[in-house]
Amino acid sequence: MLKKGLILAVSCLSLLSSVNVQAQDVNMRYSALYGKLKNNLKEGHDDVKIRLYLVDRAGQTCHVHKASMRKDEHYEELTIPADYALSIPLDSNLRQANPDVTFVIDDGITCDVSMQILAENYQSKVLEQAYIEAIVPQMNTMMADLGGMFSQWFMPKAEGVH
């Protein structure tokens, strides 16, 4: 009886190991992510933040299964938020070291980086005019910060809430 149970257990394990979960790596340099996310540290838009996501061609957020940074022999696992945002620590020393950042997603899909400016502490059931009046100028300031000093000549004017 013990022998049959052992054979069954080994058979189940071999079946599980034969089911191969396909994944692919999305590699980026730290400086590419830091360049946008550093705007979250600036003053003037405390209630809005930039979030970066990997999205597929249908606009759906790609599920990140694992995230890490690596530079030579140094390796660090990154925390994956519940909304699958591309989350990295913001540190000028890391910016200078410029490690490789890897996000592991499902295989066979193409994901692009999407940047969103989101209101912090937004409650979808309550949207009052006072809240909109307070948040729109902060979003405009964030957009101006992202565009840089030459954006006023080359970028269309963007205002309002979508």
RAQUI-V42097 format. One line per field, one symbol per residue. phi: phi as a letter, one per 20 degrees, with the letter a starting at -180 (. if undefined). psi: psi as a letter, one per 30 degrees, with the letter a starting at -180 (. if undefined). burial: b if it has 9 or more other ideal C-beta (glycine too) atoms within 8 Angstrom, else e. A space follows every 10 residues. Layout:
phi->???
psi->???
burial->???
This chain:
phi->.fffffffff fffffffffe eebceddbeg ffffgeffff efeobfecce cdcecefene fffeebbbcb bleecbfdfd ffemfedcfe bfffffflff dcdecffncd cdeddcddff lfdfeccdff fffeefffff fffffffnfe ffeddffcbo dd
psi->eeeeeeeeee eeeeeeffjj jkllkjklke eeeeeeffff fllfhfgklk kklkkaffgk kkkkfkklkk jbfkkkklkj lfggljklkj kfeeeeeilk kkkklklglk klkkkkjkkk gkjffjjlee eeeeeeeeee eeeeeefaff ffffklkkla k.
burial->eeeeeeeeee eeeeeeeeee eebbebebbb eebbebbbbe eeeebebbeb bbbbbbeeee ebebebbbbb eeeeeeebeb eeebebebeb eeebbeebbb bbbbbbeeee bebebebbee eeeeeeeeee bbebbbebbb bbbebbbeee beeeeeeeee ee
